[in-house]
């Protein structure tokens, strides 16, 4: 069943159209940077974007930072919201549940497909960012890459920390996928499920900017999304990275349990 869901997801043209559209903004930003040579000053704009003109190998990280606050969560929420609600809207959910596999296996297969989508999407953004960055800008300055702390990183260190950053962003987006999957078990409308997940994330982002919400700020789902920047400090600041991973783990665990409890007891009529 997992293979069926994976093939169904990645054979849909809209899956690859979504990924292509997601990459359009970083590519546009890179082209504009190349044409104008006007990068934001250090500390301004998306992380790493100010350093791209002198080191195109950093553009994968800048690309992730560009799409992470809004466009990547939207893509994940839309696909996650369609996981169960899309089958119900199309009238195929009842037939899927008629198989001997059962509801738990179906939900597990949907979850694995979502995880694969998140991982593939993040990897494609990073890969396209690397190709565009190294094509349009200098690939690697002599003496290595300068870390956020101002020290030098070798190519090996940059590659290792970039891999960890990709993994961290992937885990962060699994939290979004869990929200979308949970709402997808509550409704027969994929749009409503996606909007529900996005409403939670927008609310989290707004609360994070309010001083009055500071007591709950460490528990907001979007709080540590950009903590992957700390992986490029010397030494690495692990505190927010670990907290971000733990927080997403709690959200994923609780939401998946809630989705399973709802879906296994839900009266499916479509």
N, C-alpha and C positions, 0 to 999 in steps of 0.2 A: 504493500500500500504506500510506503514511503517513496518508492521508485515512481509510482504512478503520480503522486502529488508533485514530485520534483519535475517529472517530464511535463506535466500539465502547466506548471508555473513557468518553466523556462522555454516552453514552446509557444507561449503566448507572445504575439508581437508587442503587446502593450507593456510587457515586462521590460523588454529591451528598449522600447521607446522611452519609458520612465527613466531608465538608467542613462540613456543618451541625453535626454533633456537635463537631467541632473548634472551632467558633465559640461553642459553648454556654458554655464555661468563661469566656472573656473577658467575655461578656455578663453572666453571673452575677456576676462580680467587679465590673463596672461598676454593676450594680443594687445590690449590697451597699454599695458606696462611696457611692452616692447616698442610700441609706436611712440609713446610719449616720454619714456624714461622717468616717469614721475611716480615713484613708489611712496607709500605713506612713511612718515617719520617713525623711527623706532618707538614702540609703545602705542602707536596709533594703528587703527585698522585691524584686520584679522591677523592673528599670530603668524609670524614668519614671512608675511608678505613684504615687509620692508627690506628683507635680506635677499629677496629673489633675484634682483637685478645683478647681484654679484655672485650668486650661487643658485643656479637653476635646480640643483638636486634637492633643494628645500621646498620646491613648489608642490610636491605631493602633500606635504604637511599644510601648506597654505591653502591648497585646494580643499582639504578636509575641513579646515577651519572656516572656509568660506561657506560651505554647504551645511555644516553641522548645526548652526543655530536654527535654521528654518527649512531649507529645501530637502535635506536628507531625512529629517523626521517626518515631513509630509509624505515623501515617497514610501517610507516604511509603514506609516500609519494607514495609507491607502491600501497597500498590499495586505497588511494584517487585518484591516477591517473587512476585506473581501473574502478572507479565508473561509469562514463559516457562513456569514450572512450572504455572501455571493452565491453560495450553493442553495441557500434557502430561497433567495430571490429568483434564481433560475429554475427552481422546482426540482433540483436534483438531489437535495440533501436527504429526502426520504428514501430515495433509491440507494444512496450510498450506505445508509444505516441498515438497509435490508440485507446487506452482506453479513456473513458470519463474523467479520472482523470486530464489530462493535464500536461503540462511541469512543471509548478510551483510545483505541488504536487509531481511529480516524483523527482525533484531536492531536495525538502524538505525531501522526504523519503531517498534519498541517503545521505543527510547531517546527518540525525538522525542515520543512520546505521554507518556512519563514526565516529560520536561522541561516539556511543556505542563501536565501535572497539577500539578507543583510550582509553576510560575509562577501558575497560576490560583488555587491554594489560598492562596498567600501574599498575592496581591492581594485575594482575598475576605476573608481575615482582616483585612487593613489597611483595606479599604473598610467592612466591618461595624464595625470598631473606630472609624473616623472618624464614621460615622453615629451610633453609640451614644454616643461621647464628646461630640460636639457637641450631641446631643439632651439628654443628662442633665446635662452640665456646661457651664460658660461656655466658649464656643468660642475666644475669643482675647482675652487681657487687653490693656488699653491699653498701648502702648509696645512691643509685641512679646513674643516668647517668650524666657524665660531659658534660656541654654545650660547644659550641665553645668558649665562653667567659671564660671558666674555672669554672663556678659555677655548682651546682648540680641540676639536673632535676629529679623529681619523675617519676615513671612509667606512671602515669596519664598524666603528662605534656609531656612526650616523645610520648605517644600515640596520644595526641591531636595535637602536632606539626607535627608528622609524617603524620597524616591525612591531615593537611593543605598542607604539602609538596607534597603529592600525588595529591591533587587537583590542586596545582600550576603547577606541571609538566603536568597534563592533559590539562590544559588551554594552556600551552605553545605549546603542540603538536597539539591543535586545529588550531593554526596558520599554522602549516605545512599542516594539512588536508585541510585548506582553499586554500592554494597555489596549492595543488595537484588537488582539485576539480575544481578550476578555469582553470588550464591548461587542465584538462580532458574535459572541454567543448570546447576547442579550436582545438582539434585534435581527430582523430580516432585511435590513437596509444596509448595504456596504457603506454608503455615504454617511449614514448616521453613525455607524461604528467608527469610521475614520475621523469624523468631526468630533466625536466624543473623546477620542484619544488626543486629538490636537487641542481641544479645549482644556484638557488637563495640563498639557505642556505649556500652552500660552499662559494659563493661570499661574503655573509654577514660575515662568520667566518674569511675569509681572510682579509677583509677590517677592521675588528675589531682589527687586529694585527698591522695595519699601523698607524703611527702617523699622516700621511697626511690626513687620513680619520677621525680624531677625531671629526671634527664638525658634522659629520653625525652618529657617533657611537651610540648616544642614541636612534637613530631611526632604527637601524638595527634589523631585526627580531630575531636574535640569541643573542642579547646583554644581556638580563636578564634571560636566561635559568637557570643558576645556582644560581639565587638569592634565591632559597628555602633554601640555607645554612643559610641565615640571620634569618630564623625562629627559628634556634637553638642557637641564641645568647641571652644573658640575660643583658638588656632587648632586645626584638625582634627589629631588625632594619627593619622597614616597608617600608622605602623609595623606595628601588629597587624592593621590592615585589609588591608594588602598581604600580610603573611605568611599571613593566613587565606585570602585568595584564591589565593595560590600553593600553599598546602598542599592545598586542595580540588582545585585543578587537577591536582596530582600524583596524588592518590587517584583522581580521576575517570579520568585517562588510563591509569593502571596497571590499575585494575579493569575498565575497558571493554575494554582489550586482552586481559586474562585471560578475560573473559566471551566475547569473540569467538573466542579460541583454543580455548576449551573447547566452545563451541556449534558451531563449524564442524567439529569432529572428533568430536562426540558421536554415539553410536549411538542414534538415536531409534526407540523401539519403541511409542510411544503417541501 
